[in-house]
C-alpha cells in the first residue's frame, strides 16, 4: 500500500466506525487503527501492523471480530463514502478492504 493509500484505508475504517456503538474493547481496536494513522502521519511509510498486534479481547473475540467486519462492510459502501465526504477509488480500496476482512475473519479461527 502506498503512504496515501494507507492514510485513506485507515481513515475510511476509523470514520466508518463512527456509525456504530462501541464496547470498550471495540473502541480499543479503533484506537489502535488511529495510532497507526498517527504513525503514518508523523513518519510516512512506517505504519504497518499484524492482525495479532491488535488489542483483541479473547473473552469476546467473536463479538469484536463481528464489529470490525461490520466496520469494514460500511467502509466498502459508496453511500458511506459520500456521507463521510471521502473520495475513494473503489478498484483499489475494495480489494484492500476485502483482504483486511479475510485476515480479521481468520483471527477467529486461530
C-alpha positions as CSV (number, residue, x, y, z in Angstrom):
1,X,0.0,0.0,0.0
2,X,1.3,3.5,-0.8
3,X,1.5,6.1,2.0
4,X,-1.5,7.9,0.7
5,X,-3.3,4.6,0.3
6,X,-2.5,3.7,3.9
7,X,-3.8,7.1,5.1
8,X,-7.1,6.6,3.2
9,X,-7.5,3.0,4.2
10,X,-7.1,3.8,7.9
11,X,-9.3,7.0,7.7
12,X,-12.0,5.1,6.0
13,X,-12.1,2.4,8.7
14,X,-11.9,4.9,11.6
15,X,-14.6,7.1,10.2
16,X,-16.8,4.2,9.3
17,X,-16.6,3.0,12.9
18,X,-18.4,6.2,13.9
19,X,-21.7,4.7,12.5
20,X,-21.6,2.1,15.3
21,X,-21.9,2.0,19.1
22,X,-18.7,0.5,20.6
23,X,-17.8,-1.5,23.6
24,X,-14.6,-0.6,25.4
25,X,-12.7,-3.4,23.6
26,X,-14.1,-2.3,20.2
27,X,-13.1,1.3,21.0
28,X,-9.6,-0.1,21.7
29,X,-9.5,-1.7,18.3
30,X,-10.4,1.6,16.6
31,X,-7.9,3.5,18.8
32,X,-5.2,1.0,17.6
33,X,-6.1,1.9,14.0
34,X,-6.0,5.6,15.0
35,X,-2.5,5.1,16.4
36,X,-1.4,3.6,13.1
37,X,-2.8,6.6,11.2
38,X,-0.9,8.9,13.5
39,X,2.3,7.0,13.0
40,X,1.8,7.2,9.2
41,X,1.2,11.0,9.6
42,X,4.4,11.5,11.6
43,X,6.6,9.2,9.6
44,X,5.0,8.3,6.2
45,X,5.7,4.7,5.2
46,X,6.3,3.4,8.7
47,X,2.7,2.4,9.6
48,X,2.1,-1.3,9.5
49,X,0.8,-4.0,11.8
50,X,0.0,-7.6,12.1
51,X,-3.6,-8.6,12.9
52,X,-2.2,-10.3,16.0
53,X,-0.9,-7.0,17.3
54,X,-4.4,-5.5,17.5
55,X,-5.8,-5.4,21.1
56,X,-8.3,-8.3,20.8
57,X,-10.3,-9.2,23.8
58,X,-10.1,-13.0,23.8
59,X,-13.2,-13.3,26.1
60,X,-15.5,-11.6,23.5
61,X,-13.4,-12.2,20.4
62,X,-16.3,-13.2,18.1
63,X,-18.2,-10.0,19.0
64,X,-15.1,-7.9,18.3
65,X,-14.5,-9.6,15.0
66,X,-18.2,-9.2,14.0
67,X,-17.9,-5.5,14.9
68,X,-14.8,-5.0,12.8
69,X,-16.4,-6.9,9.9
70,X,-19.4,-4.5,10.2
71,X,-17.0,-1.5,10.1
72,X,-15.2,-3.0,7.0
73,X,-18.6,-3.6,5.3
74,X,-19.5,0.0,6.0
75,X,-16.1,1.2,4.7
76,X,-16.9,-0.6,1.4
77,X,-20.2,1.2,0.9
78,X,-20.1,4.0,-1.6
79,X,-23.0,5.8,0.2
80,X,-20.9,5.9,3.4
81,X,-18.1,7.5,1.4
82,X,-20.4,10.3,0.4
83,X,-21.6,10.7,4.0
84,X,-18.0,10.8,5.2
85,X,-17.0,13.2,2.3
86,X,-14.2,10.8,1.3
87,X,-13.3,10.2,-2.4
88,X,-12.4,6.6,-2.8
89,X,-11.0,4.7,-5.8
90,X,-13.1,1.5,-5.4
91,X,-10.9,-0.5,-7.7
92,X,-8.0,-0.1,-5.3
93,X,-9.7,0.2,-1.9
94,X,-12.2,-2.6,-2.1
95,X,-9.6,-5.3,-2.6
96,X,-7.6,-3.9,0.3
97,X,-10.7,-4.0,2.5
98,X,-11.6,-7.5,1.3
99,X,-8.1,-8.7,2.2
100,X,-8.3,-7.0,5.6
101,X,-11.7,-8.6,6.2
102,X,-10.3,-12.0,5.4
103,X,-7.5,-11.5,7.9
104,X,-9.9,-10.3,10.6
105,X,-12.2,-13.3,10.0
106,X,-9.2,-15.6,10.1
107,X,-8.4,-14.2,13.6
108,X,-11.5,-16.0,14.9
109,X,-10.2,-19.4,13.7
110,X,-6.9,-19.0,15.4
